[in-house]
């Protein structure tokens, strides 16, 4: 008895420490952090879980069946309770699993999850009902159904196991092929799998007289099928109060509404965008305390702005579930989407300004500092007005939009005054005029706020071929799990039910994903069973626990404390933003909740089933993993192949963009395909970094872990400079002037060179060990045929510095077809500046293209074996010259021109 009191004291002390720490985390302060919201939700869901565990203690089964093989509630006859169906109590321990998938901090996500749960469970129920109409009663129907019942079957041959499997496979394939959301597919397959296995079990002697209703249209409300649906509906009802939404509290609505959360995130994003602009412009000033400019850190911060905007856009996608019955909310949703698109364009302008500061320098003339400060002040006021409306109204008022127009006009006038100063001979500067013209894109974006539209989400609707392979891959996994459950596990549903919830949308990062699943299942089954062994003293003592005994009450209290803490920690690991193991935590909380509930009195789970439960779930994970790998190999769309295809498409888009610029299509050029493919390539590159590259190297070429991200950064620079060029071209005197400037700066062979890059990148991505004898002749081929050599370092510096000098006004204004604009420079200064900006953007674009070529050439120079020529038995003079390169130092980094020079010297010495 003393040991029990010690267990009680330790459990109570642990609970006090846990609650005290939780209160210190949730204490109201100045603001409500998002992590506090998710942790509070984890605490509330843990309280609901403990309440779920108390139900079996309040409704024990007082009667026992004569069948000694049945355990716990399985021994309870159907007449035990008139209002509580016994079939519900038999499967009641699965309620935490269904409930865990519905826990979410936002109202829109909750409504979406409820819709998927109810519709998915109803779909699975209909699939089971249709199967029962075709084969009445299932495999065990002959044991309890009258003979005339089978004459009403839709098929004359009655039940057959192969027929049931064929129906299940066809239904599963149709479900996977459909365009329904993933959540609906999970619930539909989960419910259908729970019905299918007992339906195919010959020992099932009840429950399938009617799934929904029988031939006399008698509703089977307490049958095994409908009780499964009631369990899902009960999980839905429990998920509603778990959110913690108080409709009469405005603060609570704001915390839990996707609309207000997205609006708050956009407000913070608008303020940070203004701060980033102020940071760049502050560095630009010539003051005693000016900072040194770090382009990489600035670009990293700007990239984080994009990630935060993506999070806000994901919340906006869920707003439709909150605003379906409210017209004002639909208007707010539309305006917030415009704000998101508006901030996306401003982020693009920040990238342009950062790139220009990298190339042009970080100082302005002393007389322009005040004008630039007035410009920054006008933009900051506009973004502050947007942030104020988003934070306090979750909308953008008409007054704020008019204020944006006024501030845009003011900011543009300030910049035009600064440009007018550059029209004077003593202040002329091509670089500063180009920089100021790019700043004019900010007022233009403010003016075009009404026309801002959000891009469609990448990868929205899949084509029929992609859906077919997706359905075929997951149907094979589900079928193998079904065969394992039926023929190897004696009709145990654990494997096929687990497969119904862990199927993958894509085959990317399969290794990392399945390791998460194995970790989650292992933690759930281990944590769910070990506390019962330590606290409840094993399964044998569980049956003797009584609520009237003091020792039993102490044990149950300590067990509930462990249940509460386990659920809170695991659920917060799933809900916390940026959680690396959120998949594992979700399975941990689901399986752990089920296992801990089954160890309470009146369930009586034998310990011998624990190993088999672990085996079923691990087999399900391994089946999904192996099938994904096989299909990725057969289709040729593994993660590595996806990266190669996306990077190659990016290179093709770059080549097409250069071709369009050379033919004069400056403003009509569509850059959205390039941006989308860059995003796709970055996604798949991040996925491949999660895989076990040690094993894939055995049968695949080594992945270029350094070259691919750098290539994508350069493609991103191409996108930035072409966007900057388009923005300035709209402010030129005419698009013909902009087109002529681009043609003059970009060499005529640049488009062909970009097409060469496409072929070279394909060779690089395929593995340099096999393609080195083709790569460098390919890179040299355009230079030999068209006379285009790589620019030297001095030529690069000259290109970045420009041909115009501040002391020569006419030279600075001679770029527009040689027109002398000195006489009317005050009136034509904005147009001249736009031409200068086009010129500088084209220069930067050309430099970026050269950097891409240099990266392709230098990437193979880092490995000495890649430069070794292949020896041959009979070698010509040229082959002997190439073989002389074998003696190069392994650490030497030689560019293509130096290699060409050595090759020529070798050939000269031979002759």
C-alpha positions in Angstrom: 0.0 0.0 0.0 2.9 2.3 0.7 4.2 1.8 -2.8 0.9 2.8 -4.2 0.8 6.0 -2.2 4.3 6.7 -3.5 3.1 6.2 -7.1 0.2 8.5 -6.4 2.5 11.2 -4.9 4.9 11.0 -7.8 2.1 11.3 -10.3 0.5 14.2 -8.5 3.9 16.0 -8.2 4.6 15.4 -11.9 1.1 16.8 -12.8 1.7 19.9 -10.7 5.1 20.6 -12.3 3.7 20.1 -15.7 0.7 22.4 -15.1 2.9 25.0 -13.5 5.2 25.0 -16.5 2.2 25.1 -18.8 0.7 28.1 -17.0 4.0 30.0 -17.3 4.0 29.4 -21.0 0.3 30.4 -21.5 0.4 33.4 -19.2 -1.2 36.4 -20.9 1.4 38.9 -22.0 1.4 41.7 -24.5 0.5 39.4 -27.4 -0.6 35.9 -28.1 2.1 33.9 -29.7 1.1 31.2 -32.2 3.0 28.6 -30.3 0.9 29.5 -27.2 -2.3 28.9 -29.3 -1.1 25.5 -30.4 0.1 24.4 -26.9 -3.3 25.5 -25.4 -5.0 23.4 -28.0 -2.8 20.4 -27.1 -3.8 20.9 -23.4 -7.5 21.1 -24.2 -7.3 18.0 -26.5 -5.5 16.1 -23.6 -8.4 17.0 -21.3 -10.9 15.6 -23.9 -8.8 12.5 -24.2 -8.8 11.9 -20.5 -12.6 12.4 -20.6 -12.8 9.8 -23.4 -10.9 7.4 -21.1 -13.4 7.9 -18.3 -16.3 6.6 -20.3 -15.5 2.9 -20.1 -15.3 3.2 -16.3 -18.8 4.8 -16.2 -20.3 2.2 -18.6 -18.8 -1.2 -17.6 -20.2 -4.4 -19.1 -21.9 -6.1 -16.2 -22.8 -9.2 -18.2 -20.5 -11.8 -19.8 -21.0 -14.0 -22.8 -20.5 -17.7 -22.6 -17.8 -17.5 -25.3 -14.6 -17.5 -23.2 -12.5 -16.6 -26.3 -13.9 -13.1 -26.3 -12.3 -10.4 -24.2 -13.5 -7.3 -22.4 -16.5 -5.7 -24.2 -16.3 -8.4 -26.8 -17.8 -10.7 -24.1 -20.7 -8.3 -23.5 -24.0 -9.3 -25.1 -25.9 -6.8 -27.3 -28.7 -6.4 -24.6 -26.3 -5.0 -21.9 -27.3 -1.4 -22.5 -30.4 -0.2 -24.4 -29.1 3.3 -25.2 -25.4 2.5 -25.7 -24.8 0.1 -28.6 -22.4 -2.7 -27.7 -20.8 -2.4 -31.1 -19.7 1.1 -30.2 -18.1 0.0 -27.0 -16.3 -2.8 -28.7 -14.6 -0.4 -31.0 -14.6 2.5 -28.6 -10.8 2.3 -28.0 -10.3 3.5 -31.7 -11.9 6.9 -30.9 -8.6 8.7 -30.0 -7.2 7.7 -33.4 -10.1 9.3 -35.3 -10.1 12.3 -32.9 -6.3 13.0 -33.3 -6.7 13.6 -37.0 -9.3 16.4 -36.4 -7.4 18.5 -33.8 -6.5 21.8 -35.4 -6.1 25.4 -34.1 -8.1 27.2 -36.8 -11.8 27.2 -37.5 -11.5 26.9 -41.3 -9.2 23.9 -41.0 -11.7 22.3 -38.5 -14.7 22.7 -40.8 -12.6 21.3 -43.7 -11.6 18.3 -41.6 -15.1 17.7 -40.4 -16.3 17.8 -44.0 -13.7 15.3 -45.1 -14.3 13.1 -42.1 -18.1 12.8 -42.5 -18.1 12.6 -46.3 -15.1 10.2 -46.3 -16.7 7.9 -43.6 -20.0 8.0 -45.5 -18.2 7.0 -48.7 -16.6 4.1 -47.0 -19.9 3.1 -45.5 -21.5 3.2 -48.9 -18.7 1.0 -50.4 -19.3 -1.5 -47.6 -23.1 -1.4 -48.2 -22.7 -2.0 -51.9 -20.4 -5.0 -51.2 -23.0 -6.4 -48.8 -25.8 -6.0 -51.4 -23.6 -8.0 -53.9 -22.6 -10.6 -51.3 -25.1 -10.6 -48.4 -23.7 -11.4 -45.0 -20.1 -11.9 -46.0 -18.2 -15.0 -45.4 -20.0 -15.8 -42.1 -23.5 -15.0 -43.3 -24.4 -18.6 -43.8 -24.1 -19.1 -40.1 -26.8 -16.6 -39.0 -28.9 -15.4 -42.0 -31.9 -17.3 -43.3 -31.5 -19.1 -46.7 -34.0 -16.9 -48.5 -32.0 -13.8 -47.7 -29.3 -14.9 -50.2 -31.8 -15.1 -53.0 -32.0 -11.3 -53.0 -28.4 -10.8 -53.7 -27.4 -8.8 -56.8 -25.0 -11.5 -57.9 -26.2 -15.2 -58.0 -23.0 -16.8 -56.8 -23.1 -15.3 -53.3 -20.0 -14.7 -51.3 -16.6 -15.5 -52.8 -13.3 -14.3 -51.3 -11.8 -13.5 -54.7 -14.9 -11.6 -55.7 -14.7 -9.5 -52.5 -11.0 -8.8 -53.1 -11.7 -7.8 -56.7 -14.5 -5.4 -55.6 -12.3 -3.9 -52.9 -9.4 -3.4 -55.3 -11.6 -1.7 -58.0 -13.3 0.5 -55.4 -10.0 1.5 -54.0 -8.6 2.4 -57.4 -11.6 4.5 -58.2 -11.3 6.3 -54.9 -7.6 7.0 -55.4 -8.2 8.1 -59.1 -10.9 10.6 -58.0 -10.1 14.2 -57.4 -11.4 14.1 -53.8 -9.1 15.5 -51.1 -6.6 13.3 -49.3 -8.5 13.5 -46.0 -11.6 12.1 -47.5 -9.7 9.2 -49.1 -8.1 8.4 -45.7 -11.4 8.3 -43.9 -13.2 6.4 -46.6 -10.5 3.7 -46.8 -10.1 3.5 -43.0 -13.8 2.9 -42.5 -14.1 0.6 -45.5 -11.1 -1.5 -44.3 -12.6 -1.9 -40.8 -15.7 -3.3 -42.4 -14.0 -5.4 -45.1 -11.9 -7.6 -42.8 -14.8 -8.7 -40.6 -16.9 -9.1 -43.7 -14.3 -11.6 -45.1 -13.8 -13.4 -41.8 -15.7 -16.8 -41.8 -16.0 -16.6 -38.0 -18.1 -13.4 -38.1 -21.6 -14.4 -37.1 -23.3 -11.1 -36.7 -23.3 -7.5 -37.9 -23.7 -7.9 -41.7 -27.4 -8.6 -41.9 -27.6 -5.1 -43.2 -24.9 -2.4 -43.3 -27.2 0.6 -43.6 -30.6 -1.0 -44.1 -31.9 -4.4 -45.1 -34.2 -5.4 -47.9 -37.2 -4.4 -45.8 -35.6 -0.9 -45.4 -35.1 -1.4 -41.7 -32.4 0.9 -40.6 -29.6 -1.0 -38.8 -28.6 1.9 -36.6 -26.7 -0.1 -34.0 -25.0 -2.5 -36.4 -21.2 -2.8 -36.7 -21.1 -0.5 -39.8 -23.3 2.4 -38.4 -21.5 2.2 -35.1 -18.2 2.8 -36.9 -19.8 5.9 -38.5 -21.1 7.0 -35.1 -17.6 6.8 -33.7 -16.3 9.2 -36.4 -19.3 11.5 -35.7 -18.4 11.4 -32.0 -14.8 12.3 -32.8 -16.2 15.3 -34.8 -18.3 16.4 -31.9 -15.4 16.2 -29.5 -13.1 18.2 -31.9 -15.5 21.2 -31.9 -15.0 22.2 -28.2 -11.3 21.3 -28.4 -10.6 24.3 -30.6 -11.5 26.6 -27.7 -13.4 29.1 -29.8 -15.6 31.4 -27.8 -18.1 33.0 -30.3 -18.9 35.9 -27.9 -15.2 36.8 -27.5 -13.8 38.9 -30.3 -10.2 38.1 -29.3 -11.0 34.3 -29.4 -12.5 34.6 -32.8 -9.4 36.4 -34.1 -7.1 33.8 -32.6 -8.9 30.9 -34.2 -10.2 32.3 -37.5 -8.2 31.6 -40.6 -9.3 35.0 -42.0 -8.0 36.9 -39.0 -4.8 34.8 -38.6 -4.0 35.4 -42.3 -4.8 39.1 -42.0 -2.5 39.4 -39.0 0.3 37.6 -40.8 -0.1 39.8 -43.9 -0.1 42.9 -41.6 3.2 41.8 -40.1 4.5 41.0 -43.6 3.6 44.5 -44.8 5.4 46.1 -41.9 8.5 44.0 -42.4 8.5 44.8 -46.1 8.6 48.5 -45.3 11.3 47.8 -42.8 13.4 45.9 -45.4 13.0 48.8 -47.9 14.1 51.2 -45.2 17.1 49.0 -44.4 18.2 48.9 -48.0 17.8 52.7 -48.4 19.6 53.4 -45.2 22.6 51.5 -46.3 22.5 53.5 -49.5 23.0 56.8 -47.8 26.4 58.5 -47.4 26.6 59.0 -43.7 29.2 58.5 -41.0 27.4 55.5 -39.6 26.5 53.7 -42.9 26.5 49.9 -42.8 28.3 47.5 -45.0 26.0 45.8 -47.4 25.7 42.0 -47.2 23.7 40.8 -50.2 23.5 37.2 -49.1 22.0 38.0 -45.7 19.6 40.5 -47.3 18.5 38.0 -49.9 18.0 35.4 -47.1 15.7 37.8 -45.3 13.8 38.6 -48.4 13.4 34.8 -49.1 12.0 34.5 -45.6 9.4 37.1 -46.5 8.3 34.8 -49.3 8.0 31.8 -47.0 5.8 33.8 -44.6 3.6 35.0 -47.4 3.2 31.4 -48.5 2.0 30.5 -44.9 -0.5 33.3 -45.1 -1.7 32.2 -48.5 -2.2 28.7 -47.1 -4.5 30.1 -44.4 -6.4 32.1 -47.0 -7.1 28.8 -48.8 -9.0 27.6 -45.7 -11.0 30.8 -45.5 -13.6 29.5 -48.0 -14.8 27.1 -45.3 -15.5 30.0 -43.0 -17.0 32.4 -45.5 -19.3 30.0 -47.5 -22.4 31.5 -45.8 -21.2 35.1 -45.3 -21.0 37.6 -48.2 -18.9 40.2 -46.2 -16.3 37.5 -45.4 -16.1 36.6 -49.1 -15.3 40.3 -49.9 -12.7 40.3 -47.1 -11.2 37.1 -48.5 -10.9 38.7 -52.0 -9.2 41.8 -50.6 -6.8 39.8 -48.5 -5.8 37.8 -51.6 -5.1 41.1 -53.4 -2.9 42.2 -50.4 -1.0 38.9 -50.7 -0.4 39.4 -54.4 0.5 43.0 -53.7 3.1 42.0 -51.2 4.4 39.4 -53.5 5.2 42.0 -56.1 6.8 44.3 -53.5 9.0 41.4 -52.5 10.1 41.0 -56.1 11.0 44.7 -56.1 13.1 44.2 -53.0 15.0 41.4 -54.7 15.7 43.8 -57.6 16.9 46.6 -55.3 19.2 44.2 -53.5 20.6 42.9 -56.8 21.2 46.4 -58.0 23.0 47.4 -54.8 25.2 44.4 -55.2 26.2 45.5 -58.7 26.0 49.3 -58.6 27.3 50.1 -55.1 25.8 51.4 -51.9 25.9 55.2 -52.0 24.0 58.1 -53.5 24.7 61.7 -54.1 24.5 64.0 -51.1 21.8 66.1 -52.5 19.4 63.2 -53.0 19.4 61.8 -49.6 16.4 63.8 -48.5 14.5 62.9 -51.6 15.1 59.2 -51.1 14.0 59.6 -47.5 10.8 61.2 -48.6 10.2 58.3 -51.0 10.8 55.7 -48.2 8.5 57.6 -45.9 5.7 57.6 -48.5 6.0 53.8 -49.1 6.2 53.2 -45.4 3.0 55.2 -44.8 1.2 53.2 -47.5 2.3 49.8 -46.1 1.5 51.0 -42.6 -2.1 51.8 -43.7 -2.4 48.4 -45.3 -1.1 46.7 -42.1 -3.5 48.7 -40.0 -6.5 47.7 -42.0 -5.4 44.1 -42.1 -4.8 43.9 -38.4 -8.0 45.7 -37.2 -10.5 45.0 -40.0 -9.1 41.9 -41.8 -9.9 43.9 -44.9 -8.7 46.9 -47.0 -11.0 49.9 -46.9 -11.7 52.2 -49.9 -10.0 55.0 -48.0 -6.8 53.0 -47.7 -6.8 52.2 -51.4 -7.3 55.9 -52.2 -4.5 56.7 -49.8 -2.2 54.2 -51.7 -3.0 56.1 -54.9 -2.1 59.5 -53.2 1.1 58.2 -51.7 2.1 56.6 -55.0 1.7 59.9 -56.8 3.7 61.6 -54.0 6.5 59.0 -54.1 6.7 59.1 -57.9 7.0 62.9 -57.9 9.8 62.7 -55.4 11.7 60.3 -57.6 11.1 62.4 -60.7 12.6 65.4 -58.9 15.7 63.3 -58.1 15.9 62.3 -61.7 15.6 65.9 -62.9 18.7 66.7 -60.8 20.6 64.1 -62.8 19.8 65.9 -66.0 22.4 68.5 -65.0 25.9 67.9 -66.3 27.5 68.0 -62.9 25.2 65.3 -61.4 24.8 62.9 -64.4 25.2 59.3 -63.3 24.0 56.3 -65.3 24.0 53.9 -62.3 22.1 56.2 -60.0 19.5 57.0 -62.7 19.0 53.3 -63.3 18.6 52.8 -59.5 16.1 55.6 -59.1 14.1 54.3 -62.1 13.8 50.9 -60.5 12.5 52.6 -57.4 9.7 54.1 -59.5 8.3 50.5 -59.7 7.1 50.9 -56.1 4.7 53.8 -56.9 3.6 51.9 -60.0 2.8 48.8 -57.9 0.9 51.0 -55.5 -1.2 52.4 -58.4 -1.9 48.9 -59.8 -3.1 47.5 -56.5 -6.6 46.8 -57.8 -5.2 44.7 -60.7 -3.1 42.5 -58.4 -4.1 38.9 -58.6 -2.8 35.9 -56.9 -1.2 33.2 -59.0 -2.8 29.8 -59.1 -1.3 27.3 -56.7 1.4 25.2 -58.5 0.3 21.6 -59.1 -3.4 22.2 -58.6 -5.3 19.8 -60.9 -3.4 16.7 -61.9 -3.9 15.3 -65.4 -5.5 11.9 -65.9 -2.1 10.2 -66.5 -0.7 11.4 -63.2 -3.8 10.5 -61.3 -3.7 7.0 -62.9 -0.2 6.3 -61.7 -1.0 7.8 -58.3 -4.1 5.5 -58.0 -2.2 2.5 -59.3 0.7 2.9 -57.0 -1.4 3.3 -53.8 -3.9 0.6 -54.9 -1.0 -1.9 -55.1 0.2 -0.9 -51.6 -3.3 -1.2 -50.2 -4.0 -4.6 -51.9 -0.7 -6.1 -50.6 -1.6 -4.9 -47.1 -5.1 -6.5 -47.5 -3.6 -9.8 -48.6 -1.3 -9.7 -45.6 -4.2 -9.0 -43.2 -6.4 -11.8 -44.7 -4.0 -14.6 -45.4 -1.0 -14.0 -43.1 -2.6 -12.4 -40.0 -5.8 -14.4 -39.8 -8.2 -11.5 -40.6 -6.5 -8.9 -38.4 -7.2 -5.4 -39.8 -4.2 -3.5 -38.4 -2.0 -3.6 -41.5 -4.7 -2.6 -44.1 -6.1 0.1 -41.8 -2.6 1.6 -41.3 -2.0 1.6 -45.1 -5.2 3.5 -45.6 -3.8 6.4 -43.6 -0.2 6.6 -44.6 -0.3 6.5 -48.4 1.8 9.1 -50.0 0.7 11.8 -52.5 4.2 11.7 -54.1 7.1 9.4 -54.0 9.4 12.2 -52.9 11.5 11.8 -49.7 10.1 8.3 -49.2 13.0 7.3 -46.9 12.6 10.3 -44.6 8.8 10.0 -44.5 8.8 6.3 -43.7 11.4 6.7 -41.1 9.1 9.2 -39.5 6.2 6.8 -39.7 8.2 3.9 -38.1 9.3 6.3 -35.3 5.8 7.4 -34.7 4.3 3.9 -34.7 7.1 2.6 -32.4 6.7 5.5 -30.0 2.9 5.1 -30.0 2.9 1.4 -29.3 5.7 1.6 -26.8 4.5 4.6 -24.8 1.0 3.3 -25.0 1.8 0.0 -23.3 4.8 0.6 -21.0 2.9 2.8 -18.5 0.3 0.1 -18.1 2.9 -2.4 -17.3 4.5 -0.2 -14.7 1.4 1.4 -13.1 -1.4 -1.1 -13.6 0.9 -4.1 -12.9 0.2 -5.9 -16.2 -2.9 -7.1 -17.9 -3.7 -9.7 -15.3 -4.3 -7.1 -12.6 -6.3 -4.9 -14.9 -9.4 -7.1 -14.7 -9.3 -6.9 -10.9 -9.2 -3.1 -10.7 -12.3 -1.7 -9.1 -13.4 1.9 -8.7 -14.4 1.1 -5.1 -10.9 0.1 -4.1 -8.4 2.8 -2.9 -5.4 1.1 -4.5 -7.3 0.9 -7.8 -8.2 4.6 -7.7 -4.6 5.5 -7.0 -3.4 3.4 -9.9 -6.0 4.8 -12.3 -5.3 8.4 -11.2 -1.6 7.9 -11.9 -2.4 6.3 -15.2 -4.6 9.2 -16.2 -1.8 11.6 -15.4 0.5 9.8 -17.8 -2.2 9.7 -20.4 -2.7 13.5 -20.1 1.1 14.3 -20.3 1.7 11.9 -23.2 -1.1 13.3 -25.3 -0.1 16.9 -24.6 3.5 16.5 -25.6 2.8 14.4 -28.7 0.0 16.6 -29.9 2.1 19.7 -29.5 4.9 18.1 -31.5 2.3 17.6 -34.3 0.7 21.1 -34.2 3.9 23.2 -33.7 4.9 25.1 -36.8 8.1 23.9 -38.4 8.1 20.6 -36.6 10.4 18.2 -38.3 8.7 15.1 -37.0 5.1 16.1 -37.2 4.3 12.9 -39.1 5.8 10.8 -36.3 4.0 12.8 -33.6 0.6 12.4 -35.3 1.1 8.6 -35.4 2.5 8.7 -31.9 -0.6 10.5 -30.5 -3.0 8.3 -32.5 -1.5 4.9 -31.7 -0.4 5.8 -28.2 -3.9 7.1 -27.4 -5.5 3.8 -28.6 -3.1 1.6 -26.7 -3.4 3.5 -23.4 -7.2 3.4 -23.6 -7.3 -0.3 -24.2 -5.4 -1.0 -21.0 -8.1 0.6 -18.8 -10.5 -1.9 -17.1 -13.1 -3.6 -19.2 -11.0 -3.7 -22.4 -8.5 -6.4 -21.4 -5.9 -6.4 -24.3 -3.6 -9.4 -24.0 0.1 -8.5 -24.0 0.7 -11.2 -26.7 -1.1 -9.0 -29.3 1.4 -6.1 -28.8 4.2 -7.6 -31.0 1.7 -8.5 -33.7 0.3 -5.0 -33.7 3.7 -3.5 -34.1 4.4 -6.0 -36.9 1.2 -5.1 -38.7 2.0 -1.4 -38.7 5.7 -1.9 -39.6 4.7 -4.2 -42.5 2.2 -1.5 -43.7 5.0 1.1 -43.7 7.5 -1.2 -45.5 4.9 -2.1 -48.1 4.2 1.5 -48.9 7.9 2.3 -49.0 8.8 -0.6 -51.3 6.0 0.0 -53.7 6.8 3.7 -53.9 10.4 2.8 -54.8 9.5 0.3 -57.4 7.0 2.6 -59.1 9.5 5.4 -59.0 12.0 3.2 -60.7 9.5 1.9 -63.3 8.1 5.3 -64.1 11.5 7.0 -64.1 10.1 9.7 -61.8 12.2 9.3 -58.7 13.1 12.3 -56.7 16.4 12.7 -58.5 14.6 12.4 -61.9 12.1 15.1 -60.8 15.0 17.4 -59.9 16.7 16.8 -63.2 13.5 17.4 -65.2 12.6 20.6 -63.3 16.1 22.1 -63.6 16.2 21.3 -67.3 12.8 23.0 -67.8 14.2 26.0 -66.0 17.1 26.2 -68.4 14.7 25.8 -71.3 12.6 28.7 -70.0 15.8 30.8 -69.7 16.7 30.1 -73.3 13.2 30.9 -74.5 13.2 34.1 -72.5 16.5 35.2 -74.1 15.1 34.4 -77.6 12.0 36.5 -76.9 14.2 39.4 -75.7 16.3 39.2 -78.9 13.2 39.4 -81.1 11.9 42.4 -79.2 9.2 40.8 -77.0 10.2 42.6 -73.8 6.9 43.5 -72.2 5.0 40.5 -73.6 7.3 37.9 -72.0 5.6 35.6 -69.5 7.9 34.6 -66.6 5.4 32.7 -64.6 6.5 29.3 -66.0 10.1 29.9 -65.0 9.1 30.9 -61.5 6.9 27.9 -61.0 9.5 25.5 -62.3 12.1 27.1 -60.0 9.8 26.5 -57.1 9.2 22.9 -58.2 12.9 22.3 -58.5 13.6 23.7 -55.1 10.9 21.5 -53.6 12.3 18.3 -55.1 15.8 19.4 -54.2 14.8 19.8 -50.6 13.1 16.4 -50.8 16.2 14.6 -52.1 18.3 16.1 -49.3 16.1 14.1 -46.9 16.8 10.7 -48.5 19.6 8.3 -47.8 22.1 9.3 -50.5 24.4 6.6 -49.2 22.2 3.8 -50.6 21.1 5.6 -53.8 24.7 6.1 -54.9 25.0 2.3 -55.3 22.7 2.3 -58.4 22.3 6.0 -59.4 24.8 8.7 -60.5 25.9 10.9 -57.6 23.6 13.8 -57.0 25.0 17.2 -57.5 24.1 18.5 -54.1 26.1 21.8 -54.6 25.6 22.5 -58.3 21.8 22.2 -58.4 21.0 24.8 -55.6 23.5 27.2 -57.1 22.0 26.8 -60.6 18.6 27.5 -59.2 19.9 30.7 -57.5 21.3 31.8 -60.9 18.0 31.0 -62.6 16.3 33.1 -59.9 18.6 35.9 -60.8 17.6 35.6 -64.4 14.0 35.9 -63.3 14.8 39.0 -61.2 16.7 40.8 -63.9 14.2 40.1 -66.7 11.4 41.3 -64.3 13.4 44.5 -63.7 13.9 44.9 -67.4 10.2 44.6 -68.0 9.3 47.1 -65.3 11.7 49.7 -66.7 10.6 49.0 -70.3 7.1 50.1 -69.5 8.4 53.6 -68.6 10.5 54.0 -71.7 9.5 56.3 -74.6 8.4 53.2 -76.4 9.0 49.5 -76.2 11.1 49.7 -79.4 13.7 51.7 -77.6 13.9 49.1 -74.8 14.0 46.3 -77.4 16.9 48.0 -79.2 18.8 48.5 -76.0 18.5 44.8 -75.1 19.6 43.7 -78.6 22.7 46.0 -78.4 23.8 44.6 -75.0 23.0 40.9 -75.4 25.2 39.2 -78.1 23.5 37.7 -81.1 24.6 34.3 -80.1 23.4 34.5 -76.5 20.2 32.5 -77.3 22.1 29.7 -78.9 24.5 29.7 -76.0 21.6 29.3 -73.6 20.3 26.3 -75.7 23.9 24.9 -75.3 23.5 25.4 -71.5 20.3 23.2 -71.7 22.2 20.3 -73.2 25.2 20.9 -70.9 23.0 20.9 -67.8 21.4 17.6 -68.9 24.9 16.1 -69.1 25.9 17.5 -65.7 22.8 16.2 -64.0 23.3 12.8 -65.5 26.7 12.4 -63.9 30.0 14.0 -65.0 31.9 10.7 -64.8 30.1 9.5 -67.9 29.6 12.7 -69.8 32.9 14.6 -69.4 34.1 13.7 -72.9 31.0 15.4 -74.2 30.6 18.3 -71.8 33.6 20.6 -72.6 33.5 20.2 -76.4 29.8 21.1 -76.1 30.6 24.3 -74.1 33.3 25.3 -76.5 31.2 24.6 -79.6 29.3 27.9 -79.7 32.5 29.9 -79.1 34.3 28.2 -82.0 31.4 28.6 -84.5 30.2 32.1 -83.6 33.3 33.8 -82.3 31.9 34.4 -78.8 34.5 34.0 -76.1 34.0 34.2 -72.4 34.4 37.7 -71.0 37.5 38.3 -69.0 37.5 39.7 -65.5 38.3 43.1 -66.8 35.5 43.0 -69.3 33.1 41.9 -66.5 34.2 44.9 -64.5 33.7 47.2 -67.4 30.3 45.8 -68.1 29.2 46.3 -64.5 30.6 49.8 -64.4 29.0 50.9 -67.7 30.3 52.9 -70.5 28.9 56.3 -69.3 30.8 58.5 -66.9 29.3 61.1 -64.6 31.4 63.8 -66.2 29.9 63.4 -69.7 26.3 64.3 -69.8 25.8 63.6 -73.5 27.4 60.2 -73.1 25.0 59.4 -70.3 22.0 60.4 -72.5 23.2 58.9 -75.7 21.7 55.5 -75.1 18.2 56.2 -76.7 19.2 55.8 -80.4 21.9 58.4 -80.0 19.3 61.2 -79.4 20.8 64.2 -77.6 18.4 65.0 -74.8 20.5 67.6 -73.0 18.3 70.5 -74.1 15.1 69.0 -72.7 16.7 66.8 -70.0 14.3 68.1 -67.3 11.3 66.9 -69.2 12.9 63.7 -70.6 14.9 62.6 -67.6 12.4 59.9 -66.4 12.4 58.3 -69.9 16.2 58.5 -70.1 16.4 56.9 -66.6 14.1 54.1 -67.8 16.4 53.5 -70.7 19.4 53.4 -68.4 17.6 50.9 -66.1 16.9 48.7 -69.1 20.5 48.9 -70.0 21.7 48.0 -66.5 19.2 45.1 -66.2 20.4 43.7 -69.5 24.0 44.0 -68.4 23.2 42.2 -65.2 21.3 39.5 -67.1 24.3 38.9 -69.4 26.6 38.6 -66.4 24.2 36.1 -64.8 24.2 34.0 -68.0 28.0 34.0 -68.0 28.0 32.9 -64.4 25.7 30.0 -65.3 28.2 29.0 -68.0 31.1 29.3 -65.6 29.3 27.2 -63.0 28.7 24.4 -65.6 32.4 24.5 -66.6 33.9 24.8 -63.1 31.6 22.2 -61.5 33.5 19.4 -63.1 36.9 21.0 -62.5 36.5 20.4 -58.7 37.0 16.6 -59.2 40.3 15.6 -60.7 39.1 12.3 -62.2 36.5 14.2 -64.2 39.2 15.9 -66.2 41.2 12.8 -67.1 40.9 11.9 -70.7 40.1 8.3 -71.6 43.1 6.3 -72.8 42.8 4.4 -76.0 45.1 1.7 -77.5 45.5 3.6 -80.8 45.6 7.3 -80.3 45.9 10.1 -82.9 47.8 13.3 -82.4 44.9 15.1 -80.8 44.3 12.1 -78.5 47.9 12.3 -77.3 47.5 16.0 -76.6 44.4 15.3 -74.6 46.1 12.6 -72.7 48.8 15.1 -71.6 46.1 16.6 -69.4 46.1 13.5 -67.1 49.1 14.8 -65.2 47.2 17.8 -63.9 47.1 18.4 -60.2 43.9 17.1 -58.5 43.4 20.3 -56.7 43.9 22.7 -59.7 40.9 24.6 -60.8 41.2 25.4 -64.6 38.7 27.3 -66.6 37.8 26.3 -70.1 40.1 28.9 -71.8 43.1 27.8 -69.8 42.4 24.2 -70.8 42.1 25.2 -74.4 45.4 27.0 -74.2 47.2 24.0 -72.8 45.7 21.8 -75.4 47.0 24.2 -78.1 50.5 24.2 -76.6 50.5 20.4 -76.6 49.5 20.2 -80.2 52.2 22.8 -81.2 54.9 20.8 -79.4 53.8 17.7 -81.2 54.1 19.2 -84.6 
